[in-house]
Amino acid sequence: MKKVFAIFAIAGLMATASCGNKETSEEATEVVETVEETTEEAVEATEEVVEDTIETTEETVEETVETVEEVK
């Protein structure tokens, strides 16, 4: 959840920063590229966690169904 919050915070900072000074510097471009890379890494990590959670949940449901069927 912290990663999702960080992604939204970064997106908000980028949106507010784009409304300001029109001077473009090389350093600002590098910062944006770094932020984009960090955001992409956070999204990939979040997707991995979601996939792992789904897999674990499916396994737990299957085990529970098998247990219930054995009890019947």
N, C-alpha and C positions, 0 to 999 in steps of 0.2 A: 504494500500500500504506500510505503514511503517513496518507492521508486515512481509510482504513478503520480504522486504529489509533486515530486521533483520534476517530472516531465512537464506537468502543467505550469509549474513555476518558471521553468526555463522558457517555455513557449510564451508565457506572459511577459517575461523580461524581454524577449526578442520582439514581441509586438510593441511594447512601450518604447523600446530603444529605436525602433524603426520610425517612430513619429518625430524624433528629435532632430538633431543637427544633420544636415545633408552632406557634410564632409565625410568622405569615405577614406579610411586609412587602411594600410596593409595589415596593421595589427588587429583592427576590428574584424577584418575578413578572416584572419587566422583564428580569432576567438570564436566566431560564428561556426567555422568549420570544426573546431574542437568541441563546441557544444553539440553540434549535429552528430558527431561521432559518439559522444558520450550518451546522447539521447538514444541513438540507434542501439548501442550496447545495452542500455537499460531496458529498452523494449524487447530485445532478444532474450535477456535474462528473465523478464517477466513472462514472456511466452513459454520459456522452458519450465518455469515454476507452474504455470497453468497446465501445461501438458502433463507434468509429473503428478499434479493434484488430480487431474481427470483420471489418469491411469490408476492411481492408488484408490480412488473412489470406486472405479469400476471393479477392481479386484475385491474390494471390501463388500460391495453389493453382491458379487457372484458368490463369495464365501458365505454371506448371510443367507442367500437364497438356497444354497446347498444345505446349510444347517437346518433351515426351516423344513426343507423337503425330507431330510433325514428324521426329523422329529415327528412328522406326520405319519 
